[in-house]
Amino acid sequence: MKTTLLKPEHYTRSPWKNGGGVFTDIADAHRAGSPAKDWDSLLWRFASTPIVTSGPFSYMPGIDRLQMVVAGRGLVLKSPKREFDEREPFMTVRFAGELEIVTELEAGPVEVVNLMARRGVAEIELEALRGSGDRSLTAGTHLVYAARGDCSIRFDGGDLVIPSNGTLKVELAEPSKLALVSGLAVLGSIRMVG
């Protein structure tokens, strides 16, 4: 097991794939030996981004995406065949990166957290931690993001405080348990399969 506290001042900023905005890259992984850390070498990415105007999402073939509003409300994702309702914060939606999506903002700008992974290489989950109780963690990488103020978790027999907008990265070789003690957090989980 390895834990690393990722601090907001060390996050990087990058343009969206379609150039329509800028995301904050919290943590990611790329293919070993790739000459560049780009969209073609991406294995998975955990990021936050503001959505300030309605518009198209980036086209990302072969990428599975999970998204959750963490600030603001009223976001709807519209595709030709269905609608993804994110009007209320901390609800997770899942969609394929090649799906044609346009955002609609019903109540002004929002901030979202995204977890993306290359299909067939990694399985991903994204959930809000709001109540007490143990969460089972599988072997893999887990990211606990303090979405609104500081939060405290109980992990591996001790309590840890994650500062506001900070992220605890947990890399597990075997299953474990985590419990939210106070605050509100988002848990992103990545399990490599390929």
ZAMARGU-4260 file (C-alpha; in steps of 0.2 Angstrom, whole numbers, plus 5000, padded with zeros to 4 digits):
<rodrens>
0) 5000/5000/5000 | 5006/5018/4996 | 4997/5034/5000 | 5001/5051/4993 | 4993/5068/4998
5) 4991/5078/4981 | 4990/5096/4985 | 4980/5109/4974 | 4996/5119/4971 | 5004/5105/4962
10) 4989/5101/4951 | 4992/5105/4932 | 4981/5114/4920 | 4978/5109/4902 | 4966/5113/4888
15) 4951/5102/4885 | 4953/5091/4870 | 4942/5102/4860 | 4950/5118/4866 | 4933/5124/4874
20) 4940/5126/4892 | 4953/5121/4904 | 4953/5107/4916 | 4963/5104/4932 | 4973/5088/4931
25) 4973/5080/4948 | 4980/5063/4944 | 4983/5053/4929 | 4992/5038/4921 | 4999/5036/4903
30) 5006/5021/4894 | 5024/5017/4899 | 5037/5023/4887 | 5026/5035/4878 | 5035/5049/4871
35) 5022/5062/4877 | 5009/5062/4890 | 4994/5066/4878 | 4977/5060/4874 | 4984/5045/4864
40) 4994/5038/4878 | 4981/5041/4892 | 4976/5026/4902 | 4966/5036/4915 | 4963/5054/4922
45) 4955/5061/4937 | 4952/5080/4934 | 4940/5094/4939 | 4934/5108/4927 | 4922/5123/4927
50) 4908/5122/4914 | 4904/5141/4912 | 4894/5140/4895 | 4884/5128/4886 | 4893/5119/4872
55) 4899/5103/4865 | 4910/5090/4874 | 4926/5084/4868 | 4926/5069/4856 | 4936/5055/4865
60) 4934/5038/4856 | 4938/5023/4866 | 4937/5032/4883 | 4924/5029/4896 | 4919/5044/4906
65) 4911/5047/4924 | 4906/5064/4929 | 4899/5072/4944 | 4894/5091/4948 | 4903/5096/4964
70) 4898/5115/4964 | 4883/5124/4957 | 4868/5115/4950 | 4857/5113/4934 | 4869/5103/4922
75) 4861/5092/4909 | 4871/5083/4896 | 4861/5080/4880 | 4865/5067/4866 | 4854/5063/4851
80) 4847/5047/4860 | 4847/5052/4878 | 4849/5065/4892 | 4861/5063/4907 | 4853/5073/4922
85) 4866/5081/4933 | 4854/5094/4940 | 4858/5090/4958 | 4876/5089/4964 | 4885/5073/4968
90) 4876/5062/4956 | 4887/5052/4945 | 4884/5050/4926 | 4893/5037/4915 | 4895/5039/4896
95) 4906/5034/4882 | 4918/5047/4876 | 4913/5045/4857 | 4895/5050/4862 | 4890/5067/4854
100) 4886/5077/4869 | 4881/5096/4872 | 4879/5103/4889 | 4865/5114/4895 | 4867/5125/4910
105) 4850/5128/4918 | 4856/5139/4933 | 4873/5146/4929 | 4891/5139/4929 | 4895/5122/4938
110) 4911/5114/4943 | 4913/5095/4939 | 4924/5081/4943 | 4929/5069/4929 | 4936/5051/4930
115) 4941/5045/4912 | 4949/5028/4907 | 4954/5020/4891 | 4940/5006/4888 | 4947/4988/4890
120) 4962/4995/4900 | 4954/5001/4916 | 4938/4999/4926 | 4932/5015/4935 | 4920/5020/4948
125) 4915/5038/4955 | 4905/5041/4971 | 4901/5054/4983 | 4906/5050/5001 | 4893/5059/5012
130) 4889/5047/5026 | 4899/5037/5039 | 4902/5018/5037 | 4915/5008/5029 | 4918/5007/5010
135) 4927/4992/5003 | 4941/4996/4992 | 4948/4984/4979 | 4966/4982/4974 | 4970/4997/4963
140) 4971/5016/4964 | 4959/5026/4974 | 4958/5045/4974 | 4949/5054/4989 | 4945/5072/4984
145) 4940/5084/4997 | 4927/5093/4987 | 4920/5105/4999 | 4931/5110/5013 | 4942/5099/5023
150) 4937/5081/5026 | 4943/5067/5038 | 4944/5049/5033 | 4948/5033/5043 | 4960/5022/5033
155) 4972/5008/5038 | 4969/5011/5057 | 4971/5030/5058 | 4962/5046/5054 | 4969/5057/5040
160) 4963/5075/5036 | 4963/5080/5018 | 4963/5099/5015 | 4950/5107/5005 | 4953/5103/4986
165) 4967/5091/4991 | 4967/5073/4986 | 4973/5057/4995 | 4980/5045/4982 | 4979/5027/4988
170) 4988/5013/4979 | 4982/4996/4985 | 4990/4979/4981 | 4975/4970/4991 | 4958/4975/4996
175) 4956/4987/5011 | 4942/4998/5019 | 4940/5017/5021 | 4927/5027/5031 | 4922/5045/5030
180) 4924/5053/5047 | 4918/5071/5043 | 4916/5082/5028 | 4911/5078/5011 | 4923/5069/4998
185) 4922/5061/4981 | 4930/5044/4979 | 4937/5039/4962 | 4943/5021/4960 | 4953/5014/4946
190) 4957/4995/4943 | 4968/4991/4929 | 4962/4976/4918 | 4973/4976/4902
</rodrens>
